Amino acid sequence: MPGPAPKPRCSKQEKRAVSEFNPHPVPDGRIEANGRTYMADAKSALVPLELVKPEDQLEDETVRKVIGFAQAISDQVARFKAHTFEDIGAFDAILAQEYGTSKGGAKGNKTLMSYDGLFKVQVQVADNIDFGPQLQVAKELVDECLNEWAADARPEIRGIITRAFNTDKAGQINRSEIFMLLHLDIEDPRWRRGMDAIRSAMRVVGSKTYVRCYQRETTDGGWQAITVDLAKA
């Protein structure tokens, strides 16, 4: 009985071709005028190059080098996103033509798997949730409960309520804490009316589609995310 097929390998040249890319062109910050070289400072004043400290010149060069690669990566990610949705859309179109349907759930969530089970692509559609004016009614009802419970209210519940209705610098409420309120099992009728008001306040104002890619060494191994997020690389 033949054994498993050998895993395809990439040559060093192929790996190098995939990993290397040219940085985006960034101006060097030098300005030639009247036979002299200048650098513009943050106030747009021209400073002769010889008067700019060597460490400031080195910092400037370092920043421009990093920015060049960052812009190149950003361009690649944008192209990757466009190609990915185009390829998945083409796959869905073929399925729809063949079977009269597409792969995935009603909201567009789907998982595509390589034939050998070592690679998968997940598409997830997440709703963007906003809250209407009913949320203020919910806050008033919850505040009534807190004021009456006084010292009887557990500190952790008080903390969740406080965080839920506090707004950040952008004026946004803490959605995760709001959802935590809905899971609290409290019998007070005013609390339940407040939770009903929160549910009524919730409204879908759009959605965002995420694509996540994974790989693994063997079919019984754990999945490893293929990182695109710089913070997690």
VENBELNOR-V87868 format. One record per helix or strand of 3 or more residues. SS is the DSSP state (2 for helix, 1 for strand). FROM is the first residue (numbers start at 0). TO is the last residue. If there is no record, write none. Layout:
ss from to
SS FROM TO
SS FROM TO
This chain:
ss from to
2 11 18
1 29 32
1 35 39
1 45 47
2 48 50
2 53 98
1 109 112
1 118 130
2 133 151
2 154 164
2 174 181
2 188 200
1 201 214
2 229 231
